[in-house]
Amino acid sequence: MILRVILLHTSLWIHIYAKPPQKEDGTWTVGVFDRSSVMSRDGCFARLPIAHLVYNLIPPMGNIPSLLTFEEVVTVFHEFGHALQRMLTKQDDGLVSGVQGIVWDAVELSSLFMEKWCHHNDTLMTIGKHYNTKKSIPESLCTDLLKNVDLFRGLVPVWECTLNATANLKSPILPVKL
């Protein structure tokens, strides 16, 4: 299933379901076209950006809808953040519009911002419903889920420092012999 959303200043193509073996694993966002005045048809107005979201969600089976894990919901929000950054740019120079020309550390900013919506009880209770009863997820379950998300979060920077120290033997992180 491919969805195409056309807005006044941009377009978004969404490929929702996996079609093994035709698609690769993973989820990603790609710019079909970046905003650019150089690449415009008439030379007056900038070519408008088109973002393409490719998800590999499990398609519905019979009467059972496509059910998502919490991690998949976070990924949907994350990739949508990348798409928003591509689509909402006002920069007409294609070399720096969207995610072009942004340092790699900052490219993740909009996507991480969108992810944070999944870390609020109100959001989870609004979008999370039982597929048969349509009842919202209980607040206590949301709270417990979010506690588990934060568990061991501090280990990620420790792991990154370890990888950096392994890759860069001159790193000041390594123990110094006295």
C-alpha positions in Angstrom: 0.0 0.0 0.0 1.4 3.4 -1.0 -0.1 6.6 0.3 0.6 9.9 -1.4 -0.1 13.1 0.5 0.1 16.3 -1.5 0.3 19.5 0.4 0.5 23.1 -0.8 4.3 23.2 -0.5 5.4 19.6 -0.5 4.5 16.0 -1.1 4.9 12.9 1.0 4.9 9.3 -0.3 4.4 6.6 2.3 5.1 2.9 1.7 3.6 1.3 4.7 3.8 -2.5 4.5 6.6 -5.0 3.9 6.4 -7.1 0.8 9.0 -9.8 1.3 11.2 -10.6 -0.6 10.8 -7.4 -2.7 11.8 -4.9 0.0 14.8 -4.7 2.2 14.5 -4.9 6.0 14.4 -1.6 7.9 12.7 1.7 7.8 14.0 4.8 6.1 13.2 8.2 4.7 14.6 9.4 1.4 14.2 12.7 -0.4 12.8 12.0 -3.9 13.4 15.7 -4.7 14.9 18.4 -2.4 13.6 21.9 -2.6 15.6 23.8 -5.2 15.2 26.9 -7.3 17.9 25.8 -9.7 16.0 22.6 -10.6 12.6 24.4 -11.0 10.6 23.9 -14.2 10.1 27.6 -14.9 13.1 29.1 -13.2 10.8 31.3 -11.1 9.5 29.1 -8.4 11.5 26.5 -6.4 10.9 22.9 -7.2 9.0 21.6 -4.2 10.4 18.8 -2.0 9.0 15.3 -2.0 9.8 12.9 0.8 9.3 9.2 0.7 8.8 7.2 3.9 9.4 3.5 3.6 8.2 1.4 6.5 8.3 -2.4 6.7 5.3 -2.9 8.9 3.5 -6.2 9.0 0.4 -5.9 6.8 -3.1 -6.7 8.1 -4.1 -10.4 8.0 -7.7 -11.1 7.5 -9.7 -9.2 10.1 -6.7 -8.5 12.3 -5.2 -5.0 11.6 -1.5 -4.3 11.5 -0.5 -4.2 15.1 2.7 -2.3 16.1 5.1 -2.7 19.0 6.2 0.3 21.0 9.5 0.3 19.2 7.7 0.4 15.8 5.6 3.3 16.9 8.7 5.2 18.0 10.3 4.4 14.6 7.2 5.7 12.7 7.5 9.0 14.7 11.3 9.1 14.2 11.2 8.7 10.4 8.3 11.1 10.1 10.6 13.7 11.8 13.1 13.2 9.0 10.4 13.6 6.4 9.2 16.8 8.1 12.7 18.2 7.9 12.9 17.5 4.2 9.4 18.8 3.4 9.2 21.9 5.5 12.4 23.5 4.4 12.1 27.1 3.1 15.7 27.1 1.7 15.6 27.3 -2.1 19.3 26.2 -2.6 19.1 22.4 -3.1 22.6 21.9 -1.7 21.5 23.0 1.8 17.7 22.4 1.8 16.0 19.7 3.8 18.7 17.6 5.4 21.4 18.7 3.0 24.3 20.7 4.4 23.4 19.9 8.0 26.1 18.5 10.2 25.4 14.8 11.0 24.8 15.5 14.7 22.0 17.9 13.9 20.3 15.7 11.3 18.7 13.6 14.0 17.3 16.6 15.9 13.8 16.7 14.3 13.5 13.0 14.4 14.4 12.7 18.0 12.0 15.5 18.8 9.2 13.6 17.1 10.2 10.4 19.0 9.6 12.2 22.3 5.9 12.4 21.6 5.9 8.6 22.2 7.3 9.1 25.7 4.1 10.8 27.1 1.2 9.0 28.6 -1.3 11.3 26.8 0.1 10.4 23.4 0.2 6.7 24.2 -3.3 6.7 25.6 -4.6 8.6 22.5 -3.0 6.4 19.8 -2.8 3.1 21.7 -6.1 1.2 21.7 -7.1 -2.4 21.9 -7.9 -3.5 18.4 -11.1 -5.4 19.5 -12.5 -3.3 22.3 -11.1 0.1 21.2 -10.3 0.9 24.8 -7.3 3.1 25.4 -4.2 1.7 27.1 -4.5 2.1 30.8 -2.4 5.0 32.2 -0.6 2.6 34.6 0.5 0.4 31.7 1.8 3.5 29.9 3.7 4.6 33.0 5.3 1.2 33.5 6.3 1.1 29.8 8.0 4.5 30.0 9.9 3.5 33.2 11.3 0.5 31.3 12.3 2.8 28.3 14.4 4.8 30.7 16.0 1.7 32.3 19.7 1.4 31.4 19.5 4.5 29.2 22.9 5.7 30.7 24.6 2.6 29.2 24.3 4.0 25.7 26.9 6.8 26.1 29.2 4.3 28.0 29.0 1.9 25.0 29.7 4.8 22.6 32.7 5.8 24.6 34.0 2.2 24.6 33.5 2.0 20.8 35.3 5.3 20.3 38.2 4.2 22.5 38.5 1.0 20.6 38.4 2.7 17.2 40.7 5.6 18.2 43.6 4.3 20.2 44.8 7.8 21.0 41.6 8.6 22.7 41.9 10.2 26.1 39.2 7.8 27.4 41.7 5.0 27.5 43.4 4.4 30.9 46.7 6.3 31.2 49.7 4.3 32.5 51.6 6.3 35.2 
